[in-house]
């Protein structure tokens, strides 16, 4: 009896865990794409594209939306992109690291793939600003249908909701996050129910599942066909989040949630809105809210607002995660990263990113004032990131997975063709208001490439006057300086040369510690490095050691904690006997060959304001000595 009970409990637990993961994945992953029914069909038929609100026009658009969801999300992302995980981690930067590793034997291709990854990452930040603005605006606009004369309150109310969302980021979202899953499950069930309600009025709308209607739309409206993809793509916003959040849940819960709940709910709702338009073309002004019975309008506005806040939260958290990956891969200056949860490693807060996003979102809401106007700016960043993802995945399929070209090439061309069409359809939006995410993306791309190139030039300039370590140790043997007790740790980018901080310390203080450790931190193209591979140690004699610490791009770079793993009799890293010596470089722009003067000045500014090694590596405040040096670029 007891055994049977325990087996039943175990079976119940084994079932409950996948269900819990599925609900959590729905709450975190699908907020963005899940709220797209709020504005997609509204933009298609009221956005100035000239799409006729008649039988053929409605079925043609629904066919395009349906098959876009099948091809881009169900096939491309679920079947292929989610398989390109970097030790379980996803997102454009994790994929870039994977592609960079795959193309290790092809330097020019490797550089090209890195550029593609940086472009995708830069555009993702533009998307991170637009998503909260358009989502919350579209939700609160429903109040205008419920109450007359309230339209002028939409922008102020939207700003209140959005600013409040950014203000709570520093406190973490662990407690609120528990509610995300159930709320979003409720949201998708409501989407499906509204869709069924509409479809029952005009069941002929289900004919749109036939792709012939989409092909016929292109034939009848050849000029409008490609352009309308700029509005249809709104149904795909958030597809990149499926991949970016894979590290939190894994591929299976995300895929199951899509096929079991999210896809059916989205399709039903879009078809329900289409059915409404077949019976009442005037409903094109807001088909989502007009699909609901009048008594359900106010509750639906409240639920929509909650869903859009959750969608915005997911995008903001994604920007934090992407930034941390980019920092540790060396493309963004170090920033202060604060963990807001002791249980979840992914719960982080980066103040500089949070406030920058908030300023961008507020400017977008004030500048565009409505979801319809903002839709003109939406799509450029999304499709650009999707296109870059397709390029990187194609490289991984051919170079890393070693798929036969007869299979990989047609699949890659199919993805690139569809993504290319969507991107081309959105290019005209750049002059219609879509310049904002493009300008933001270009600025971020310039910042990332300038930082990466500047750091490399800085290391090269320091090496020019560097003293080889063997020569220095030989001189120590000939003329030994006074040695003091304890361990001195010198952080250096080049373990084979004498750090400038060591030379300055010896020059000014005329002493060396008994143990001198030249410490180099290396970031790998993988998310996490196991403790067994964390460090390498070499002894040079005369009390000199070289230690190399390896971290992944989502590891916490806690240097004192990592050094505790170095169990060597000759090394003592006890806190009160260890002193950390840091070098702070001040860059001066010059006419030396390297970067343009304006980029050198930009790099110098970024370096001056970057978070220092002390906080980034979690070094003890009372055991650090910092020595400065000037470097001409």
N, C-alpha and C positions, 0 to 999 in steps of 0.2 A: 504494500500500500504506500509506504513512505517512498520507496524507489520510484513507483509510478508517479507520485506527486512531484518528486524532484525532476523526473524526466519531463513532465508536463510543464513545470516551471521553466526548465531549461529551454524547452521548445518555444514557450511563450516569450522568453527573453530573446532567443535567437530571431524570432519574428519581429519583436518590438524594436530591436536595434536597427534593422534596415528601414522600418517604417519611420523611426525617429530621424534617421539620416536623410530619408526622402523628404520629410516635412521641413527639416532644417535647410536642405538644399533649395527647396521651393522658396523659402523665406529670404535667403541670401542671394541666390544666383539669378532668379527669374523676375526680380522686381522691375528691371528696365524693360525687357521685352514684354513682360506681362501687362504693363501699363500703356503699351503702344496703341491698343484699340481706342484709347481716349481721343486720339488725334489723327490717326492714319487716314481713315475714310473721309473724315471731315476735311483734311488737307487735299485729298485727291479730288473731291468734287466741288470744294469751295475755295481752292487755292489758286484759281486763275489759270488752270491748265486747259480748260475748255472741254473737259470730259462730259459727254452727254449723260444726264441722269435718266437713262432709259434701260430697257431690258438688255440690249447688247452691251451697252457701256458698263452696267453694273456687273454682269456676268464676266465680262472681259477682265475687269479690275480684280474681281474676286479670284479668278483663275490665276492671275499673275501673283497675287498675294499668297494663295494656297501653294502653288508650285515653288515660289521663292522660299517659303518656310520649309518645304520638303527638301529642295536642293541645297540651299545654303546651310540651314540649321541641322535638319535630320541627317543629311548625307555628308556634307562637308565637315561640319563641326563634330557631330556625334560619331561618325564612322571613321574619320581620318584625323582631324586636328586633335581631338582629345586623346588619340593614341600617341601623339608626339609629346609625351610628358617627359620632363627632365627630372627623373627620380621622383615622380609623383607631382611635381610642381608644374603649373601652367602659366600662361600670360605671355605677352609679346617679348619681354626681356628674358624670361626663361627659355623661350623658343629661340631667341637670338643667340643665347649661350649655346644651345644645342646645335644650331646651324653653324656657329663659329667653330665648334669642335668637329662637326662633320666635314667642314671644308678646310681642315688644318693643312692639308697637302696642297691647297690651291690658294696662295696668298691674295691674288687679285679678287678671286671670287669671294674669299673670306671677308675682305674689306667691303665688297659690294653688299654682301648679306648683312653685315653689321650696320651699314648705312640704312638699308631697308628696315632693319629692326628699330633703329633710332627714329626714323621717320614715323613708323607706326606708333612708337611710344610717345613721341611729341604730339601726334594727332589725338592720341588717347586722352591726353590732358585737356585738349580742346573739347572733346566729347564729355569729359568729366564736369565741365562748366555748363554745357548746354542741357545735359540730361536733367539735372535738378530743376533748372529754370522752366523748361518746356513741360515737364511732367506736373509740377505743382501748379503752374498756370492753367494747364488744361483741366486739372481736377477742380480748381476753385471757380473756373468759368461756368461750371454747372450751376452755381448759385444764381447766375443771371437768368437761367430758365425758370428757377423756382421763385425768385423775387424780382419784381419790376424795379428798375432804377438803381440796381445795386452794382451795375457794371463798373462804375468808377471806383468801387472798393476792391476789385479783383487784384490789382497790382499791389496796393498796400497790404492786403491780407496775405498774398503770396510772399511778399518780402518778410513779413512777420514770421511765417512758417519756416522759410528758408534760413533766415538769420538765426532763429532759435535752434535749428538743426545743426548749424555750424558751431554755435556756442556750446552745445552739449558734447561735442566730439572729445574735448580734453578730459571729460569724466569717464570716457569709455561707454560702450554700448552693450556690455555683456548682459546686464539685467533686462534692458529693453529688447535685446536680441532674442530672448527666450520667446517673446510674443511674435516675432517676425514670421516664423513658420506658420502658426495657426492663422494669423491674419491673412497671409498670402494664399493659403489653401482656401480660406473662405472667399477671398477675392476671385480665385479661378473658378470656384464652384458657382459663384454669382455670375461670372462671365458666361459660363456654359449654360446656366439656367436662362439668362436673358437671351442668349443665342437661340436656344430651343424655342423660347416663347415667340421670337420673331420668325423663325423658320416655319413654325406651324401655321402662320398666317399666309405664307407664300412658299410652299415646299419646292416649287420649281427652281428656287435659287440653288438647290443642291446640284443642278446641272453644271455649275461652275467648277466642279471637280474635274471636269473634262478639260484637258489642256488645249483642246481645239479652240475654246473661247478666247484664251489668251493669244493664240496664234492669229485668230481672226481679228482681234483688236489691233494687232500690229499691222495687219494687211489693210484694214479699213482706215486706220489712222496712222499712216507711215511716219508723218512728221511728229506726231504726238507720242508715238510708241515708246521711243527711247526716253524722251523728256519725262514721261509720266513715271518712269522708274525712279526718278528723283523723289517722288512722293511715296511710291510703293515701298521703297527701302525703309521708310519709317516703321514698317511692320517688323523689320529685322534688327532694329536698334537694341543693343544689349546682347547680341549673339556673341560678341567677343568676351563678355563677362562669363559665359559658360566655361571658357577655357581659362580665363584669369583666376577663377575661384576653384579650379580643380584641386589645388593643393589642400584645400580645407575639407573636401568631401570625397574626392576620388571620382573616377570616371563613371562607375556603375550607378551610384545614387543620382548623379546629374542626368545621366541618360534615361534612367527609369522614370524620374520625375517628369522629364520632357514628354516621353511617349505615353505615360499613364495619365497624366493630368494636364500639363501645360499646353501641349500641342492640341489635344481635343478641345480644351476650353477656348483657346484662341481661334481655332477654325470655326467652332460653333458661333462665337460672338461676331466674328467678321461676317459670316454668312447670315446671322440674324440681323445685323445692321444692313446688309445688302437686301434682305427681304423687306425690311422697313422702307428702304428707298424705292423698291419696286412698287409698293403701295402708295407711298407719299414722297415724291421727289423733293418737296419743300423741306423735308427732314435733313437734307444734306448739310444744313447749317450746323448741326450737332447730332449726328445719328446715334452716337453712343448713349447720351443721356435721354434722347427722345425715344429710344428703344424701350426704356423702362416705363412701367405704369406710373401715373402721376403721384400716387401715394408713396412710391418707393424712391422718389427723386432725392429728397433730403438725406435719407440714410445712405443712398448711393454716393452722393457728394462726399459725405463723411468717410465712407469706406475708401473711395477713390483717393481722398487726401492722405489717408493712412498708407495706402498702397504706394503712392508717389513719394512719400517721405521715406518709406522703406527702400524704394528703388534708388532714391538719391543717396541714402546711406550706403547702399552697396557700391555705388560708383565712387563715393568719397573714400571708403575703405579700400577699394581697388587702387585708387590713386596713391594712398599711403603705402600699400604693398609694392606697387610698381616702383615707387621712389626708393624704398629700401633696397630693392634688387638692383636698381640703377646705381645707387651709391656704392654698393659693395662690389659691383662690376667695374667701377671706376669712371662712370659717365656723368655723375652729378656730384657736386661738392658735398662733403659730410654735413649732415644736419642732426640736430638733437632728436633722437627717436625715443619716445616714452612708451613703455608697455602699460596698457590700461587693464590688463587681466593677468593674474598670476597663474591661471589655468590654461589659457589659450595663447599660444605663441604668436598667432596671427593678429591678435588684438593690439594694434599699435596706434600711436598718435604722433603726427609730425606737424608742429605748429606752423612752420613756414608754408607748407603745402595747404593746410586748412584755411589760413587767412587769405592766401592768394586765390584759392578757389572761390571763397566767399565774395571777394571783391569782384571777380569775374562774373559770378552768378548775379550779383546785385546789378552790375552794369548791364548785363544782358536783359534782365527783367525791366529795368528802367528804359533801356534803349528800344526794345521791341514791343513791350506792353501787352502782347497777346501770344498765345500758343501758335496761332495761324501765322503771324509775322515771324515768329522765331523758327517755325518749320522751314522757312526759306534759308536759314543758316544751318539747319540740321541736315546731316547726311554726308557732307564733305569729309568730315573727320572720321565718321563711322566707316564709310566705304574705303577711305584711304587706309585705315588700319586693317580692314578685312583683306584688301588687296596685298598689303605687305605680309600678312599672315599666310596667304596662299603662296607667295613667292618663297617664304622661308620653309613652309611645309613641303613644298616641291623639292627643295634642296635636300631636306632631311630624308624624304622618300628615296631619292636617287643615290645620295652619298653615304647616308648612315644606315638606313634600312636595307640598302642594296637591292631594291625592288627592280625587276627587269624593266627596261625602258618601254617595252611593248605594253606594259600595264601602267607604269607611273606617268609616262608622258601624256597619254590621252586623258587620264584623270586630272593631272595638273593643268592641262590646257582647258579642260572644261571649267575648272574652278576659276582660272585666270580670265577666261572669256566672260563668265557671268559677273565676276567682281569688277572686271574692266568696264562692262556695260553700265553697271550701277555707278561706278566712279565717274564715267563720262557723263552720265545723266545729271550728276550733281555738280559738275564743273561750272555750268552757268550760274549756279547759286552763289558763286564767289562774288559776283558783281550785284547780286540781289540781297546781300546781307550776310552771305556765308563767308565773307572775308575774315570775320572775327576768329573762328577756329583755325583758319589757315595761317593768319598772322601770328596767333599764339603758338601754333605748331612750328612755324619757321623760327620764331624767337627761341623756343625751347631747343630746337635742333641745333641752332647756332651755339647756344649755351653749352649743350652736351658735348658737341664736337670740339669747342674751344677748350673746355675743361680737360677732356681726354688728351688732346694734343698738347696743351700747356703743361700738364703733369709730366708727359713724356719728355718735353723739352727741358723742364726743370731738372729732372733726373740726369739728363744728358749734360746740362751745364754744370751741375754739381760734380759729375764724374770727371769733367775736364781738369779740375784741380784736385781730384781725389788722389789719395795715397794708397797704393796696393797694400793689402793687409799683411802679406808675408814680409814685405820690406819693413813695415812698421814694427812687427813683432821681433824681427832681427835686431832693429835698433834698440828695442827694449832690453834685449839680452845683453847688448854691449854696454848700454848706459841705463841701468834699471832705475826708474824713479821711485819715490817713496810710495809704498803700498799701504792702504788703510783697510780696515776690516769691512766686510760686507760684500754685497753683489751689486754691480752697476749694470743696468740694462739700457742699452742704447738702441732706439728704434731707427732703422735704416732701410731704405728701399733696395740697396745693393749690399748683399752680405759679403761680397769679396773685396770691398773697399772700406777704408776707415771713415766712420761717420764724422761729419764736421763738428758735431757736439762733443765727440770724444777728443778731437784735437784741441778745441777751445777749452775744454775742461782741463786737459793736461797743461796747456799753455798758461792758463790763468791761475790754476790751483796747485800745479806742480805735483799732483798725486794721481795714483791709480788705485782702484779697488782691488781686493784680492782676487775676486772673480769678475771678469768683464764679459758681458753677454751682448753679442750683436744680434738683435732680434729683427727679423723680417716677417711681416704678415702677408700671406699670399691668399688671394681669393680664387677659388676654382670655378669652372663653368658648370658646377653641379650645385644643387640646393644645400646639401648638408654633407659635411665630412665627418665620418665616424671617429670617435675618440682614439681608436687604435692608429689612425692615420693623421692625428692632429699635429704632431710635431716631428721635426728632424733635429738631431743634435750632433755637432762635430766639435771635437776639441783640437785647438791649435797649439796647446802648450802655453806655458807662462801665464796660466790662469785665464786664457782667452777661449771663448766658446762661440760657436755660431748656432743659433736656434732659428728654425723656420717653422712658423705656425700656419697651418692650413685651415681655412674656413670656407664654407659654402656661401652662396649669395643670400641665403635666408638665415644663416647661423648668427647667433649673438656673439660679436667679437670681444669677448671678455678675456683680456690678456692675462691678468693675474690668476683667474680661474684656470685658464689653459696651462699656464706655467706650473700649476700644481701637479700636472700629469707627468712632468719631467722628473722622474725619480732617479737621480744620479747622485752618487756619493760626493762628487766634487762640486755639486751645485746646491746652493741653499737659497730658496726663494721665499723664505719666511718673511712675512710682511714688514717686520721691524728691522730686517737686515738688507732689504732690497730698495734701491733707489733707481728711479726711472729718469733718464736724460732724454729730453726731446729737443728737436731742432725746429725753430720756426723761421721759415724763409720769407723775406720781403722781396717781392719781384719788382724790378725796375724795367719798364719798356725801353728798348734800345733799337739800334739799326742793325743788330746782329741778325744773321739769317735764321728764320724760324717762322713766325706768323706775322701777319699784318700788324702794324702798330696799334690799331684800334682793338684788335683781338688780344694783343699782349696786355693792353690797359684793362680790357674786360677781364682777362684771366687774373691779373693782379688784384682787381677789385673782388672777384669771387674768392680768391685764395685768402684775402684779408678777412673776409666775412664768413668763411667756412668754419664749421665746428671743429675745434682742435682735437688732436689725438688723445688728450687727457680724458675728455668726457666720452669720446667715441669708443675708446678701448677700455673704459671703466677703470682707469688707473686711480689709485688712492691719492687724494688731493695733497696730503701732507708728505708724500714720498716722491714728488716730481720736481725736477729742476729743468727749466726751459732756457735754451740758449738760442740767440737769434743770429741770422746772417743775411746779407743782401746778395741778390743774384740778378745779373743782367740777362734779359731774355733776347 
